[in-house]
């Protein structure tokens, strides 16, 4: 004759402990998602900064390599979207300390902040430093910018 006691069942304490262990594991896994999303967003911003710098620096270099007289290059304006740079003849540097903003890529909704410094003091070699940071902030300063450097040798053709 069998009794009503089943020896193969889980007790309420065992079920509660198992639920606690699974809950803590899921909580740990789900806590990684915000940091992963933040890292992906920062990586996307860094990539956009790099692409913007590549467009800008290649445009400056192409402009510098195509002229036969530095004054021609200094008088030229060229453009990316709303972005315009005008280098004035005889200036030692231009745009030093000026932080500007631009939508990049064109037609998008994401903003970049940048500062371009051009040094025109050496008559045979000009150089440029472009500092770029992701985002649009009212402070008008660059906190952690990515810096890009290039030189423009005078080809004298």
BALUMSE-270203 format. One line per field, with one value per residue: z, y, x of N, C-alpha, C in turn; residue in one letter. Coordinates in steps of 0.2 Angstrom, whole numbers, plus 5000, padded with zeros to 4 digits. Layout:
BALUMSE-270203
nz [Z/...]
ny [Y/...]
nx [X/...]
caz [Z/...]
cay [Y/...]
cax [X/...]
cz [Z/...]
cy [Y/...]
cx [X/...]
res [A/...]
END
This chain:
BALUMSE-270203
nz [5000/4996/5002/5003/5001/4990/4986/4976/4972/4971/4985/4992/4996/4988/4975/4976/4979/4967/4958/4962/4959/4945/4942/4947/4938/4925/4928/4929/4916/4908/4913/4906/4894/4892/4894/4883/4872/4874/4871/4858/4852/4854/4847/4834/4833/4834/4822/4813/4815/4811/4797/4793/4796/4786/4774/4775/4777/4765/4755/4758/4755/4742/4736/4740/4733/4720/4716/4709/4715/4731/4735/4727/4733/4745/4743/4740/4742/4749/4750/4761/4763/4774/4778/4777/4773/4774/4769/4774/4764/4770/4783/4799/4806/4805/4810/4823/4839/4836/4838/4828/4822/4812/4802/4799/4790/4775/4775/4786/4803/4813/4823/4822/4831/4828/4826/4816/4813/4804/4798/4791/4791/4787/4771/4762/4767/4772/4786/4794/4808/4813/4824/4830/4837/4842/4842/4848/4857/4868/4874/4867/4867/4865/4872/4873/4860/4844/4836/4820/4808/4795/4781/4769/4756/4746/4729/4718/4704]
ny [4994/5011/5027/5045/5053/5060/5057/5062/5075/5093/5104/5119/5128/5125/5128/5142/5146/5141/5150/5162/5161/5160/5172/5182/5179/5182/5196/5201/5198/5206/5219/5222/5226/5241/5247/5241/5246/5259/5259/5255/5266/5276/5271/5273/5286/5290/5284/5292/5305/5302/5300/5312/5320/5314/5318/5332/5334/5328/5336/5348/5345/5341/5353/5361/5354/5356/5369/5382/5392/5399/5409/5408/5397/5401/5411/5404/5398/5383/5370/5360/5354/5365/5370/5381/5386/5399/5404/5417/5428/5430/5427/5421/5410/5403/5402/5398/5392/5394/5385/5376/5370/5356/5347/5330/5315/5324/5329/5322/5319/5320/5329/5336/5344/5355/5361/5370/5373/5382/5383/5395/5400/5395/5397/5386/5375/5372/5368/5359/5357/5347/5346/5336/5332/5322/5326/5339/5353/5366/5373/5376/5372/5360/5344/5331/5329/5321/5322/5327/5328/5336/5340/5352/5352/5364/5362/5369/5370]
nx [5004/5003/5009/5003/5014/5026/5042/5050/5049/5051/5055/5048/5057/5069/5064/5062/5076/5082/5075/5079/5093/5093/5086/5096/5106/5101/5098/5111/5116/5107/5111/5122/5118/5115/5128/5135/5127/5130/5144/5144/5137/5147/5157/5152/5151/5164/5169/5161/5167/5180/5178/5173/5184/5193/5187/5188/5202/5207/5201/5207/5220/5220/5216/5227/5237/5234/5237/5248/5253/5255/5247/5236/5230/5228/5218/5207/5190/5182/5170/5161/5145/5137/5148/5162/5178/5189/5204/5215/5226/5243/5240/5245/5239/5223/5206/5209/5205/5191/5176/5166/5150/5143/5132/5134/5134/5129/5112/5109/5105/5114/5126/5142/5156/5169/5186/5197/5213/5225/5241/5251/5263/5276/5284/5285/5279/5263/5253/5239/5228/5215/5202/5190/5174/5161/5144/5132/5133/5129/5140/5151/5164/5178/5178/5184/5192/5195/5210/5217/5230/5239/5250/5254/5264/5272/5271/5275/5273]
caz [5000/4995/5005/4998/5001/4984/4987/4970/4971/4974/4990/4990/4997/4982/4969/4978/4978/4959/4955/4964/4955/4938/4942/4947/4932/4920/4930/4927/4908/4906/4915/4901/4888/4892/4892/4876/4868/4874/4867/4850/4850/4854/4841/4828/4833/4832/4815/4809/4816/4806/4790/4792/4795/4780/4769/4776/4775/4758/4752/4759/4752/4735/4735/4740/4727/4713/4714/4707/4719/4737/4736/4724/4737/4751/4742/4738/4747/4746/4754/4762/4766/4776/4780/4773/4776/4770/4772/4771/4763/4775/4790/4802/4807/4804/4814/4829/4844/4835/4838/4824/4821/4806/4801/4795/4783/4773/4775/4792/4809/4818/4823/4824/4833/4825/4826/4811/4813/4798/4800/4785/4792/4783/4764/4758/4769/4777/4790/4797/4813/4813/4830/4829/4842/4841/4846/4848/4864/4869/4878/4862/4868/4863/4878/4871/4852/4840/4832/4814/4806/4788/4779/4762/4753/4739/4723/4713/4696]
cay [5000/5017/5033/5050/5057/5059/5058/5065/5082/5099/5108/5126/5132/5123/5132/5149/5146/5141/5156/5167/5160/5162/5180/5185/5178/5187/5203/5202/5198/5212/5225/5223/5229/5248/5248/5239/5251/5266/5258/5255/5273/5280/5269/5276/5293/5290/5283/5298/5310/5300/5301/5319/5322/5312/5322/5338/5334/5326/5342/5353/5342/5341/5360/5363/5351/5358/5376/5383/5398/5398/5414/5405/5392/5405/5415/5400/5395/5377/5369/5354/5356/5372/5371/5384/5389/5404/5406/5424/5428/5433/5426/5415/5405/5404/5398/5396/5393/5394/5379/5377/5364/5354/5341/5326/5317/5329/5327/5318/5323/5320/5334/5336/5350/5354/5367/5369/5377/5381/5387/5397/5404/5393/5398/5380/5370/5374/5362/5360/5352/5347/5343/5334/5329/5320/5329/5346/5355/5373/5375/5379/5369/5353/5341/5325/5329/5317/5327/5325/5333/5335/5345/5354/5354/5368/5358/5374/5368]
cax [5000/5007/5006/5002/5020/5030/5049/5054/5046/5055/5052/5047/5064/5073/5061/5064/5083/5083/5072/5084/5099/5091/5085/5102/5110/5097/5100/5118/5116/5103/5114/5127/5116/5116/5135/5136/5124/5134/5150/5142/5136/5153/5161/5149/5153/5172/5169/5159/5173/5186/5176/5173/5191/5196/5184/5191/5209/5208/5199/5212/5226/5218/5216/5234/5241/5232/5239/5255/5255/5252/5242/5230/5227/5225/5212/5201/5185/5179/5164/5157/5139/5137/5155/5166/5184/5192/5211/5217/5233/5247/5238/5249/5234/5216/5201/5212/5201/5184/5173/5160/5146/5141/5128/5138/5134/5124/5105/5108/5103/5119/5131/5149/5159/5176/5190/5202/5219/5229/5247/5253/5269/5281/5282/5286/5275/5258/5250/5233/5226/5208/5200/5183/5171/5154/5138/5131/5133/5129/5146/5156/5171/5179/5180/5188/5192/5200/5215/5220/5236/5241/5254/5253/5270/5271/5274/5279/5273]
cz [5000/4999/5001/4998/4995/4986/4982/4969/4974/4980/4988/4991/4991/4976/4970/4977/4970/4956/4956/4960/4948/4937/4942/4941/4926/4922/4928/4919/4906/4908/4910/4895/4887/4890/4885/4871/4868/4870/4860/4848/4850/4848/4834/4828/4831/4824/4811/4810/4811/4799/4788/4791/4788/4774/4769/4774/4768/4754/4752/4755/4744/4732/4735/4735/4720/4711/4713/4711/4725/4738/4733/4729/4743/4750/4740/4744/4744/4752/4755/4766/4768/4778/4775/4776/4771/4773/4769/4770/4768/4782/4793/4803/4806/4808/4821/4835/4843/4834/4834/4824/4814/4806/4797/4796/4781/4773/4781/4797/4814/4817/4825/4826/4830/4826/4821/4812/4807/4799/4793/4785/4788/4775/4760/4761/4774/4780/4793/4802/4813/4819/4829/4835/4840/4845/4845/4855/4864/4871/4873/4863/4866/4870/4877/4863/4850/4836/4826/4811/4799/4786/4771/4759/4746/4734/4718/4706/4692]
cy [5006/5023/5039/5055/5055/5061/5062/5072/5087/5102/5115/5130/5131/5127/5139/5150/5146/5147/5162/5167/5162/5169/5184/5185/5182/5194/5205/5203/5205/5219/5227/5227/5237/5250/5246/5243/5257/5265/5258/5262/5277/5278/5272/5283/5294/5289/5289/5304/5308/5301/5308/5322/5320/5316/5329/5339/5333/5332/5347/5351/5343/5349/5363/5360/5353/5365/5377/5389/5398/5403/5412/5401/5396/5409/5411/5398/5388/5375/5362/5355/5363/5374/5375/5387/5394/5406/5413/5424/5432/5431/5420/5409/5407/5400/5395/5397/5394/5387/5380/5370/5363/5348/5336/5319/5322/5326/5323/5322/5323/5326/5333/5343/5349/5361/5365/5375/5376/5386/5389/5401/5402/5393/5392/5375/5372/5367/5364/5355/5353/5343/5342/5330/5327/5324/5337/5349/5363/5377/5378/5377/5362/5350/5336/5324/5324/5322/5323/5330/5331/5341/5346/5356/5358/5364/5363/5373/5374]
cx [5004/5004/5006/5009/5024/5037/5053/5052/5051/5052/5052/5053/5068/5070/5063/5071/5085/5080/5077/5090/5098/5090/5091/5106/5107/5098/5107/5119/5113/5107/5120/5125/5117/5124/5137/5133/5128/5141/5149/5141/5142/5157/5158/5151/5160/5172/5167/5164/5179/5184/5175/5180/5194/5193/5187/5198/5211/5206/5204/5219/5225/5219/5223/5239/5240/5234/5246/5258/5251/5246/5235/5226/5224/5219/5206/5197/5183/5174/5163/5151/5138/5143/5159/5172/5187/5199/5213/5224/5237/5245/5243/5245/5227/5211/5204/5207/5193/5181/5167/5156/5144/5137/5133/5135/5128/5117/5104/5105/5108/5124/5138/5152/5167/5180/5196/5207/5224/5235/5250/5260/5275/5280/5282/5282/5270/5256/5243/5232/5218/5206/5192/5180/5163/5149/5138/5129/5133/5136/5151/5163/5171/5182/5186/5189/5197/5204/5218/5225/5237/5245/5253/5260/5268/5275/5277/5278/5272]
res [X/X/X/X/X/X/X/X/X/X/X/X/X/X/X/X/X/X/X/X/X/X/X/X/X/X/X/X/X/X/X/X/X/X/X/X/X/X/X/X/X/X/X/X/X/X/X/X/X/X/X/X/X/X/X/X/X/X/X/X/X/X/X/X/X/X/X/X/X/X/X/X/X/X/X/X/X/X/X/X/X/X/X/X/X/X/X/X/X/X/X/X/X/X/X/X/X/X/X/X/X/X/X/X/X/X/X/X/X/X/X/X/X/X/X/X/X/X/X/X/X/X/X/X/X/X/X/X/X/X/X/X/X/X/X/X/X/X/X/X/X/X/X/X/X/X/X/X/X/X/X/X/X/X/X/X/X]
END
